[in-house]
């Protein structure tokens, strides 16, 4: 397997209209979602062999989500069904094209109930990259399952990728989130943050702040800047990679598409460690920026995720 994504597979309740706050939306439309699940589909669209590990409710939404993942070329052998908890719902509002508001319905959600003994060990030990986000650290037993998955993937020599993906409403307090995220960073190879998360972790949004995260142990830190592009930092140095100008209509899932493009480019050429030169990372993030930009041009996440051919065509036109 090229990329295994672990964590939340849920239903995103998209607003019937944009330009309104959450309490002002008149209706919501259910769509497949969850950051790691989006990344798994995005990777498959780009040509990677991808798989997803997680848990959904043994309900209509849960079975539909698994069907969607299969239909999009994602290996689903690592998904488990829970008869005692419902599939998580996330209600979303979009006051503007680059801003989202979220309310999650979990009591608890099935995604939080994945146990270490339910992990597909063969899948994890045979993957080239493991990707997960901080939502998997917010509750037990999925927190323990995430740590176990990391250890299994590490035994197989996989690249370990961590998306901070901070959602305040899913934590008891900001301090709890900080403690869990900071405990994970020394054990991963790649950390992805946005500007808000970077400031939360370091107290600064300056480019030097990413170096503070590097000092904790990862080999690569990537900062997504939305319509302003992205930034990378390694022990060699760092650099801003400019964005592509597109007519953005929906920024949901752009970061998930971005990380899928980044991971696929890192591992497709062989040993990901030799890809960490500034010259190569400049090209890799340009590709990832393109994947994210194309995702922003359509409503929804999975329907908007581009294929490898679409990304290549786009890059050829803007070169």
N, C-alpha and C positions, 0 to 999 in steps of 0.2 A: 504494500500500500504506500502511496506517496504522502498523503496528508490525512490524518485522523483528527477530527474536531470533536471536542467533548463539552457537554454543558446543556444549555437550555434549548429545547425545541418547543415552541409555544405558538399561540394564536395572537397575532397582532390585530387589534381592532382599529382599523384605519378610519379617520374622520370622513364623513360624507362631503364636507366642504373644508377648504383651507382658509386661513386668515382669521380663525377663531381660536380662543382659548378653550381648554378642555371642557369646562362647564358650559360653554356656549355652543358646542357642536350638537347638531340636531339628530344625528344617527351615526352608527359605526358599521363598517364592513369587515368581516373576518378574513384575514390573510395569513398564510404560513409565515412564521418568523422565529426569532431567537438568533442572537449574534453568531454563535458558533455554527448553528445550522445554516444560516445564510452563507457563512464562509465556506462550508462544505459544498454547497451547491455552486457557489461562485468558482471554486477550484475545479469542480467537475466540468463546468462550462468552458473553462480555460484549457482543458485537456488533461488534468491530473486525475489519477485514481484516488478518489476521496471516500472517506467513511465517516459516519457519525456515531458517537456513543452518548446515550442519554436515556431519559425516562419520560414517558408520557402517560396520561391517564388511559385506562381501558374504557374509553368513551368514544363517541363519534368524532370529536375533534382529534383525539390522539391517533386513531386509526387513519383518519384523513391525512394527518401530517406525515405519517410514515409512508403512505401511498405517494404523497407529493415528493418526498425525498427519493424514493425509488424511481419515480417517473423522471426525475432530473439526474439520474445516473449516480446517485450516492449509495454506497454500500450501507445497508441498515442492519447488519447482523448484530451490531452492538446496542440496538435500541431495546429497551424493556418496557413492558406495560404494567401499570400499577392499578389494581382493582380498588384500592382504598383512598386514592387521591385523584382529583380532577386535573386535567391538562390546564396549565397556567394560561391566563389571558392578560394581555397588555393593551390597555386603551391608550391611544395616541392622539394628540392634537398637534396641528402645524400652524402656529401663528404666522410663520413665513417660511419660505422655501428652505432656509438653512437652520431652522429652530424647531425642536420637537418638545412636547411635554408628555410624560408617561405616568400612568397609574397601573400598577400590577395587581392582579387578583390571584392571590395565593393563600391557602388556609389549611395546610401548606399546599403548594403546587407539586405535582408529580415529579417535576424536574429536580426538586431538592431532595428527593428520596432515593436517588441512585446510591446503592451500597457498593463498597469495595468488592464484595464477593460476586457482584453481578457484572463486573467488568470482563470484556473479552480479552483475555491476556494475550492470546496469539496475535490478535489484531494489533494490540499496542506494542508488543515486542518486535513486530515486523514492519512498522511504519517508519518512513523517513522523516516525518515531522509530526509533532503533536501540538495542536493549538487549542487553547481554552481561555476563558475570561474570568474576571473577578466575581461574577455572579455565582460561580461555582464554589466560592469560598465563604458565602454568606450564611450557610446553614449546614447542619449535619443531616444525613450522612454523606451528602455529595461532597462536602469539603474533604472528608477522609478518602472518598473515592478518587477525587482529583489528585491528591497527593500520591495515592497508590498508582494511578495511571501515569503520572510523571515518572515515578521510579521505574515502572515497567518499560516505558518508552526509552528512558535514559539507558537502561540495560541493553537495549537494541541499538544504541548509537544515534537515536533520533535527535533532530533539532527541536528544542522546546520553546514554543511561542506563547506569550502571555499578553492578552489585551486587558488593560486596566478597566475600561468600560464602566465607569462609576455611575451608578444609579442610586441617588441618596435615599429614595423611599424604600429600598430593599435592605437597608442596614439599620440596626438599632441606633447607631450614632456615627458621625463622621470618623470618630476615633477608632471605632471597631473596624471600619473599612480600611483606614490607614494601617492599622496593626496587621490585618490579614494580607493586604497587598504588599506591605513592606516585608513580611515574612516570606513571601513567595519570590520576590524579585531576585534574591541571590541564587536561586535554584533554576533559573531559566536562561536561555541563550538570547532571546529576543523579547524586548518589551515594547509594546505599542501604547502610546498615550495621545490624548489631544491636549490643547493648551490648558484647559481647565484642570485636567488631571495632573498635568506636569506641575502646575502651580500648587495644587493640593499636596503633592508629594514632596516638593522641594521649596515651596514658598516663592517661586519665581517662574516667569514665562520666558526668560531670556535663553538664548541658545546655550549658554554655559550651564543652565539647569539640567539639561540632558546628560551632561558629563557627571553630575552628581549621582544620577541613576546608574551610569556605567561603573562608578566606583563601588556600587553594591554587588557587582558580579556579572551582569549580562554582557555579551559580546557586542550587541547591537541594540541601540535605542532609536525608535522611530516616532516622530511627532507628526500627527496629522493636523493640518491647519485649515481644513475645509476648503473654501474657495481660494485660499492663498497658497495651496500646494502642500508640501510636506518637508520634513527635515530629518536627516539621519546623523547619528553620532556613533563613532567607534573609537578605539584607542588611537587610530591614525588621525582622527579629526572629525569634522562635521561639515555639512553643507545643506543649504536650502535648495530644494528642487521645485522649480516654478510650476504653477497649475496650468490647466488647459481651460480656455474660456468656452463654456457651453451654456445653453439655455436651461438652467437648472429648474426643475419643477418639484423635486422631492429628494431630499438629502438622506432619507432613511436608508440605512444599509450601505451607504457609500464607504464607510470605514471597514465594514466586513468584506466588501468587494476588494477594497484596497489591500487588506492583509492577505487575502487569497492570492491576488496577483503577486504580491511581494514574496510570499512563501513559495509559490510555484516557480518563480524566477530564481530564487535562491537554491532550490534543490534540483531543478531540472538539469542543471549543468554538471551534476556530480556532487563533490564534497562542498557543502555550503560554506565551510570555513574559508575556502580560497576565494569566495565571492565578496569578501568584506573589504575590498579595496575601494577607495573613494571613486575611482573611475567606473568600476563595475556597479557600485551602489547607486551612482548617479543614473545609470541606465535602468537599473531595476526599479527605482522609485518613479522614474518617468513612466515606465510601464504600469506600475501600480496606480499612479495618479490618473492615467488614462482609463483604467478599469473603474476607478471610483467616479470619475467625471461622467463616463457613459451611463453609469447606474443612476446618476442624478437627473438624467434627461427623461425618465419615465416614472410614472406613479407606481408605488409598491416596490418591493425588494426583489423577490425571486423573478417576477416577470421582466424586471429591468436589467438583470445581470447579463453582461455581454458574453458572447462566445469569443474564443481565441481569434477567429477570423475577423470578427467585428473590431476587436482591439487593434489588430494588425492593420486593417484598412484605415481606421481612424488615425493611427500613428503615421501611416504613409501620407495621409492628406495634410497633416499639420507639420510634417518634417520641414 
